[in-house]
């Protein structure tokens, strides 16, 4: 699990400019809404790298690399979780939340399930942070 606390690259009286990714080719960008209490993911990708950027709300992220213990962290607006290939991941919405999912690899559109492998619920493996 790689957590990025993104900071604005530029600020002035008009507002902020924050670079979510720099110099990273992507294959899909997806908007996901999560109602409070919703669990998303509980899967991994063999090839894809997935970035989960929190536009609004609050999430608890769970991740697990093969043969390792489940890790968890809390994500707030402006945080981004990077999930590398083979990392099991799940997201639990603490509040109504909106995410942008940026993916490098075969995950977008009609190919969504091509590189998505379901796993038992990670959020049950460890108590909330």
C-alpha positions as CSV (number, residue, x, y, z in Angstrom):
1,X,0.0,0.0,0.0
2,X,1.4,3.3,-1.1
3,X,-0.4,6.4,0.4
4,X,0.2,9.8,-1.2
5,X,-0.8,12.9,0.6
6,X,-0.8,15.2,-2.4
7,X,0.0,18.9,-1.9
8,X,-0.8,21.7,-4.4
9,X,1.9,22.5,-6.9
10,X,0.7,26.0,-7.2
11,X,-1.6,28.3,-5.1
12,X,-2.8,31.9,-5.5
13,X,-5.9,33.9,-4.8
14,X,-7.8,31.9,-7.5
15,X,-7.3,28.6,-5.8
16,X,-4.9,25.6,-6.0
17,X,-3.4,23.4,-8.8
18,X,-2.6,19.8,-7.7
19,X,-0.9,17.3,-9.9
20,X,-2.6,14.0,-9.3
21,X,-0.1,12.0,-11.5
22,X,2.9,13.2,-13.4
23,X,4.6,11.4,-16.3
24,X,2.6,8.3,-15.8
25,X,0.7,6.8,-18.9
26,X,-2.8,5.7,-18.0
27,X,-5.4,3.5,-19.7
28,X,-8.5,4.5,-17.9
29,X,-9.9,7.2,-15.6
30,X,-13.1,6.2,-13.7
31,X,-15.4,8.1,-11.4
32,X,-16.9,6.1,-8.5
33,X,-19.4,7.1,-5.9
34,X,-19.6,5.3,-2.6
35,X,-22.4,5.6,-0.1
36,X,-21.6,5.6,3.6
37,X,-20.9,2.1,4.7
38,X,-20.3,0.7,1.2
39,X,-17.4,-1.7,0.5
40,X,-15.7,-1.5,-2.8
41,X,-13.1,-3.8,-4.5
42,X,-12.0,-6.9,-2.5
43,X,-9.9,-7.9,-5.5
44,X,-6.5,-7.6,-7.0
45,X,-5.0,-7.1,-10.5
46,X,-2.3,-9.2,-12.0
47,X,-1.1,-6.5,-14.4
48,X,-2.7,-3.2,-13.6
49,X,-1.6,-0.4,-11.3
50,X,-4.5,1.3,-9.7
51,X,-4.5,4.8,-8.2
52,X,-7.6,5.7,-6.0
53,X,-7.8,9.5,-5.5
54,X,-10.4,10.8,-3.0
55,X,-12.3,13.7,-4.3
56,X,-14.6,13.9,-1.3
57,X,-15.5,11.9,1.8
58,X,-13.5,9.5,3.9
59,X,-12.5,5.9,3.3
60,X,-10.6,3.2,5.1
61,X,-8.3,1.3,2.7
62,X,-7.2,-2.3,3.2
63,X,-4.4,-3.9,1.3
64,X,-2.5,-7.2,1.4
65,X,0.4,-8.3,-0.7
66,X,0.8,-12.1,-1.1
67,X,1.9,-13.9,2.0
68,X,1.7,-10.6,4.1
69,X,-0.6,-9.3,6.8
70,X,-3.5,-7.0,5.9
71,X,-2.6,-3.3,6.2
72,X,-5.1,-0.5,6.6
73,X,-5.1,3.3,6.6
74,X,-7.6,6.1,6.5
75,X,-8.0,8.2,3.3
76,X,-9.2,11.8,3.3
77,X,-10.1,14.2,0.6
78,X,-6.9,14.8,-1.5
79,X,-5.3,11.5,-0.6
80,X,-4.4,8.9,-3.2
81,X,-3.8,5.2,-2.7
82,X,-1.5,3.4,-5.2
83,X,-2.2,-0.3,-5.5
84,X,0.5,-2.2,-7.4
85,X,-0.1,-5.5,-9.3
86,X,-0.9,-8.5,-7.1
87,X,-1.9,-6.3,-4.1
88,X,-5.3,-7.2,-2.8
89,X,-7.3,-4.1,-2.0
90,X,-10.6,-3.0,-0.6
91,X,-12.2,0.4,0.3
92,X,-14.8,1.0,3.0
93,X,-16.7,4.3,2.9
94,X,-16.7,6.0,6.3
95,X,-18.8,8.8,4.8
96,X,-20.4,9.3,1.4
97,X,-17.4,9.5,-0.9
98,X,-16.4,10.2,-4.5
99,X,-13.2,8.7,-6.0
100,X,-11.3,9.0,-9.2
101,X,-9.8,5.6,-10.1
102,X,-6.8,6.0,-12.5
103,X,-5.5,2.7,-14.0
104,X,-2.5,1.7,-16.0
105,X,-3.4,-1.7,-17.5
106,X,-6.3,-3.7,-18.8
107,X,-9.1,-2.5,-16.5
108,X,-11.3,0.1,-18.3
109,X,-14.6,-0.1,-20.0
110,X,-15.5,-3.6,-21.4
111,X,-12.2,-5.0,-20.2
112,X,-13.0,-4.2,-16.5
113,X,-13.0,-7.9,-15.5
114,X,-10.0,-9.0,-17.7
115,X,-7.6,-8.1,-14.9
116,X,-9.8,-8.2,-11.8
117,X,-9.6,-11.2,-9.5
118,X,-12.0,-11.4,-6.6
119,X,-10.9,-12.3,-3.0
120,X,-12.6,-12.8,0.3
121,X,-13.4,-9.6,2.2
122,X,-10.2,-7.9,3.4
123,X,-12.1,-5.5,5.6
124,X,-13.1,-8.4,7.9
125,X,-9.5,-9.4,8.4
126,X,-8.6,-6.5,10.6
127,X,-10.5,-4.0,12.7
128,X,-10.9,-0.4,11.4
129,X,-8.2,2.2,11.8
